[in-house]
Amino acid sequence: MAELRKRGLVTAVIYSGPFRKLGETQARIFGVPELPLIEIPHPLGGVSIDEVRARAEVAAPAFVQLIRANRK
């Protein structure tokens, strides 16, 4: 993800609540501290496909907005 971001591609990390700090730290370590982070409800593991779909519906608009904001 970091390498794609460094090459100018629109990227983001989708994470669930407890993992925000990890995402921020990893982004900084890999040299992309401005890497957008998109939060979805926790947990992701052990949930039904409908719950996964609901989480994707939370993340998708944020990512679309990110893409639109970075049009060249």
Rosetta blueprint (number, residue, H / E / L):
1 M L
2 A H
3 E H
4 L H
5 R H
6 K H
7 R L
8 G L
9 L L
10 V L
11 T L
12 A L
13 V E
14 I E
15 Y E
16 S E
17 G H
18 P H
19 F H
20 R H
21 K H
22 L H
23 G H
24 E H
25 T H
26 Q H
27 A H
28 R H
29 I H
30 F L
31 G L
32 V L
33 P L
34 E L
35 L L
36 P L
37 L E
38 I E
39 E E
40 I E
41 P L
42 H L
43 P L
44 L L
45 G L
46 G L
47 V L
48 S L
49 I H
50 D H
51 E H
52 V H
53 R H
54 A H
55 R H
56 A H
57 E H
58 V H
59 A H
60 A H
61 P H
62 A H
63 F H
64 V H
65 Q H
66 L H
67 I H
68 R H
69 A H
70 N L
71 R L
72 K L
